[in-house]
Amino acid sequence: MANYHHGDLRRELLAEAARIAAESGPDALTLRELARRAGVSHAAPVHHFPTRRDLMTALAEEGFTSLSETLSSTGGDIYEHGVTYVTWALEHPGHYAVMWTPRLTDEQHPGLAAARVATWRILEESVSRARGGNADEADESTARESAYAAFAIVHGLAGIWLSGATPVPPDVDARAREIVGHLTFGHR
């Protein structure tokens, strides 16, 4: 075990926490296991994350921030956002698992709340553009429902592949594009 650590320990701890959550699930992630895997004293993580909930909150916030940045870099197309969401989830399974396990995080934490809202706004805005972008109240309600429907499809697709419920296809991007292409807005 290392007695001295240099570098960005907080960043290293978050990266190791994401690996543990990806390998064994978020419930397996403890501060003691994190310290062991990072090669630091069992007290070292506490300097950055006083509690397990603080660690999980930071990991979820980091995940939402990364997802928002990735979605923002793909432009405003809802179909591209859907594919990007799925591929991001598969590339960041540890973050993804913690992001969607709110019982483990401090949902009132300002940074986490802001990161989650930023991600949701990207989805809502791209759905609004796909629907033609009317701003009346009835349309706003329908746009919100459409955003939830789009989220349910991409979140469900990522979830079934990550859980192993169905095998991850050899060409994730192409398969995700086919499935996300089924999204329609305002057509019943």
C-alpha positions in Angstrom: 0.0 0.0 0.0 1.3 3.4 -0.9 2.2 5.8 1.9 2.6 8.7 -0.4 0.5 9.7 -3.3 1.1 12.4 -5.9 -1.0 13.6 -8.7 -4.8 14.2 -8.8 -6.0 11.6 -6.2 -9.6 12.8 -6.4 -9.6 12.2 -10.2 -7.9 8.8 -9.8 -10.4 7.8 -7.1 -13.4 8.7 -9.3 -11.9 6.8 -12.2 -11.4 3.7 -10.0 -14.9 4.1 -8.5 -16.3 4.0 -12.1 -14.3 0.8 -12.8 -15.6 -0.8 -9.6 -19.2 0.2 -10.4 -18.9 -1.1 -14.0 -17.4 -4.4 -12.9 -19.5 -5.3 -9.8 -22.3 -2.8 -9.7 -22.7 0.4 -7.6 -23.6 -1.5 -4.5 -20.1 -3.1 -4.4 -18.5 0.3 -4.3 -17.2 1.2 -0.8 -14.7 3.7 0.3 -12.5 0.9 1.8 -12.6 -1.1 -1.5 -11.9 2.0 -3.4 -8.8 2.8 -1.2 -7.6 -0.8 -1.6 -7.9 -0.8 -5.4 -6.3 2.7 -5.7 -3.4 1.6 -3.5 -3.9 4.2 -0.8 -4.6 4.1 2.9 -8.2 3.4 3.8 -8.5 7.0 5.1 -7.3 8.7 1.9 -10.6 8.7 0.0 -12.3 10.4 3.0 -10.2 13.5 2.4 -12.1 13.9 -0.9 -15.3 12.1 -0.2 -16.3 12.1 3.5 -19.0 9.5 2.9 -19.9 6.9 0.4 -22.9 9.0 -0.6 -20.5 11.9 -1.4 -18.5 9.6 -3.6 -21.5 8.4 -5.4 -22.9 11.9 -5.9 -19.6 13.1 -7.3 -19.5 10.1 -9.7 -23.0 10.7 -10.9 -22.3 14.5 -11.3 -19.2 13.6 -13.3 -21.3 11.2 -15.5 -24.1 13.7 -16.2 -21.5 16.4 -17.0 -19.7 14.1 -19.4 -22.9 13.0 -21.0 -24.1 16.6 -21.5 -20.8 17.6 -23.0 -20.8 14.6 -25.4 -24.4 15.3 -26.4 -23.7 19.0 -27.0 -20.8 18.1 -29.3 -23.1 16.1 -31.6 -25.4 19.0 -32.6 -29.1 19.3 -32.0 -30.5 16.3 -33.9 -32.6 14.0 -31.6 -31.7 10.9 -33.5 -28.0 11.6 -33.2 -28.5 12.4 -29.5 -30.3 9.1 -29.1 -27.4 7.1 -30.6 -24.9 9.2 -28.7 -26.7 8.5 -25.4 -26.6 4.7 -26.0 -23.0 4.6 -27.1 -21.9 6.9 -24.2 -23.7 4.6 -21.7 -21.9 1.5 -23.1 -18.5 3.4 -22.9 -19.2 4.6 -19.3 -21.1 1.8 -17.6 -19.9 2.6 -14.1 -20.9 6.2 -14.3 -24.2 5.2 -16.0 -25.1 2.7 -13.2 -24.5 5.3 -10.5 -26.3 8.1 -12.4 -29.5 6.0 -12.4 -29.4 4.8 -8.9 -30.6 7.9 -7.0 -30.9 6.0 -3.7 -27.1 6.1 -3.5 -26.7 9.8 -4.2 -27.6 13.1 -2.7 -30.2 14.2 -5.1 -30.3 17.7 -3.6 -26.6 18.3 -4.2 -26.5 21.5 -6.4 -23.8 20.2 -8.7 -25.6 16.9 -9.4 -29.0 18.6 -9.8 -27.5 21.2 -12.3 -25.7 18.5 -14.3 -28.9 16.4 -14.5 -31.0 19.4 -15.6 -28.5 20.3 -18.2 -28.6 16.8 -19.7 -32.4 16.8 -19.7 -32.6 20.3 -21.3 -30.4 19.0 -24.2 -32.9 16.2 -24.8 -36.0 18.5 -24.5 -34.5 21.0 -26.9 -33.7 18.4 -29.5 -37.1 16.9 -29.2 -38.7 20.4 -29.5 -36.6 20.9 -32.7 -37.7 17.5 -34.1 -41.4 18.4 -33.4 -41.1 21.8 -35.1 -40.6 23.9 -32.0 -44.0 25.5 -31.2 -44.0 27.3 -27.8 -47.7 27.2 -26.8 -48.7 25.5 -23.6 -50.4 22.5 -25.1 -47.4 21.9 -27.3 -45.0 22.2 -24.3 -46.9 19.4 -22.5 -46.7 17.2 -25.6 -43.0 18.0 -26.1 -42.4 16.9 -22.5 -44.2 13.7 -23.1 -42.2 13.2 -26.4 -39.0 13.8 -24.5 -39.9 11.2 -21.9 -40.8 8.7 -24.7 -37.4 9.4 -26.4 -35.6 9.0 -23.1 -37.4 5.7 -22.4 -36.4 4.3 -25.7 -32.7 5.2 -25.5 -32.4 4.5 -21.8 -34.1 1.2 -22.2 -31.9 0.2 -25.1 -28.7 1.1 -23.1 -30.1 -0.8 -20.1 -30.9 -4.0 -21.8 -27.4 -4.1 -23.5 -25.6 -3.1 -20.3 -27.5 -5.7 -18.2 -26.9 -8.5 -20.6 -30.6 -9.0 -21.1 -29.8 -9.0 -24.8 -26.4 -9.3 -26.4 -24.6 -6.1 -27.4 -24.5 -6.2 -31.2 -21.2 -6.2 -33.1 -22.0 -2.8 -34.6 -23.6 -0.8 -31.7 -23.8 2.4 -33.7 -25.6 0.9 -36.6 -28.1 -1.0 -34.5 -28.7 2.0 -32.2 -29.4 4.1 -35.3 -32.0 1.6 -36.5 -33.8 1.5 -33.2 -33.6 5.3 -32.5 -34.9 5.8 -36.1 -38.3 4.5 -34.8 -38.8 7.7 -32.8 -41.6 9.8 -34.1 -43.0 13.0 -32.7 -46.6 14.0 -32.8 -47.7 11.2 -35.1 -50.3 8.9 -33.4 
